[in-house]
Amino acid sequence: MTTHTTLPPERFEADRPHLRAVAYRMLGSLGEAEDAVQETWLRAARADVGGVDNLSGWLTTVVGRVCLNMLRSRRTRPEVPLDDRVSEPAVGPGEGGDPEEEALLADSVGVALLVVLDTLAPAERLAFVLHDLFSVPFDDIAPMIERTPAATRQLASRARRRVRGSAPADAPAAVPALPAAVSAVDRGRQREVVEAFLAATRGGDFEALLALLHPDVVLTADRFVVPTPEPVTVGGARPVAEGAMAATGRARFTGLALLDGRVGLAMAPQGRLRLVLMFTITESGITGIDVVADRERLDGIEVAVLEAVGFDD
């Protein structure tokens, strides 16, 4: 007589943090990640695990399959336009999860990574997340997406290139090229300034923010940012700093990213890109900020992870 071996609840609970981490990177939403982990438990509780040698690895593949199905289902549903919702709270009632916890998770994973992952096809995202972020062998991933291990490796490689990005040959249209008399700073300095801008905005440090801005800084925001009937232009360090202080709530879901090869900020609640800040930075400080929420413009900006290191080639 065959014995059915069930998974003890306490054994599943031991793996819950890991499974939630996998699901969050797959789905970009804490609420959806929790749903995926719960579905994984329901499936695992019904399964016979008597012949499973590596329960953690097996549970990882189960949650991966659940997330893959959720991603595919998501793609068949019409998207809710985000253009006119940027000024609303980033996460509202019924969207699942604690907004503060979601913001901390986004910070720990990296907002730019979540944004890039959201652009990938479900199979690419699964291959990259499971292999590059959680060291699942391609041989184990391939059956989940009905591909060969070699084809799965190619999917992960393609995703990896998207994560790394590539600097454009010419200056991006969203940020005009600097005048010949003004020299741009290197990426290290860009990062230092943008990190300080984000920290000052999150912390409400008006004086620190003011110190980063050139006295004649100009901020432009398209009509979808506020929203307003027309684009908005603000000039001068103090007015720009005051405007940034008013957007402290948005900064919770904002992180550093490479935007067309230059260091900027991306706001992406639940992993969905809603807004970017593109900076013009010189030795004199921040001289220009372009705030973009127009979906068409956002789709034309290449977003990449600032430090895409540690991934296989």
C-alpha positions, 0 to 999 in steps of 0.5 A: 500500500502506497503511503501519501506523505504530506508537507508539514505546515511548519516545514512550509513556514520555514521556507515562506520568507524565501518563497515570498522573495521569489514571488515578489521579484516575479510579480513586483507587488507585495499583495500578489506575492502573498497570494502566490505564496498562499497558492503555493501552500495549497498546492504543496499541501495536496501533493505527495512529497515523499519522493522529494529530496530537496523540498526548498528547491521543489517549493521554489519551482512550485511558486515559480509556476504559480507566478508564471501563471499569474503573469500570463493572466495579467497580460490577458487583462486590459491595463488600467491607464496610469498616466492620470493617476500619478498624483494619487497614493502609490498604493491604495486600499485593496491593492494588498500589503502594507505600503510602508513594507512594500516601499521597503521591499522595493528599496531592498530589491531595487526599483530599477530592477523591478521596472526592467523585470516588468518589461520582460515576457513572463518566460524571460522573467521566470528564467532570469529571476529563478536562475540569476537571482536564486541559482535555480538550474536551467534544467529545472526551469526549462520544463516550467516554460516548455523549453529546452535548457539551452533555449531557457539559457538564451531567455535569461541572457536576453533578460540580463542584457535588458537589466544591464542596459546600454548607454545610447550613442547620442544624448536622449531626446528627453534630456537635451545635450549640454552646451559645449561650454558646460561639461557634464560630470561622470557617472560616479558624481551623477550617482552621488548627487542623485542619491543625495537628492533622493535622501533629502526629498525622503527626509524632508531636508530642505537645506540639503536639497537646496545645496544640491541645486544650481541657483538657476536650476530649471524643472520641467514637468509634462502635463501628466505629472500633476496633472495639468492642462499644460506642461509646467516649468519652474525656475530657481533653486528655492521654488524647485526645492519647495516643489520637491518637498511637496512630493515626499510621498512619491519618493517612497517608491522611487529609486536610482536607475540608469535612464538612457545611460544617465543616472536618474530616479524612477518611481514605480509602485508595485513595480510599474513605472509611473514617473522618472526624473532625469537630471542635468548635472554639472560641477555647479550642481543640478541645473535641470530636472525633467519630470516625465509621466507621459506614457509614450515618453516613458516607453521611449526611455531605456531603464537599466539597473545602475549596478547590474553586476553578479549576473552570469554571462 
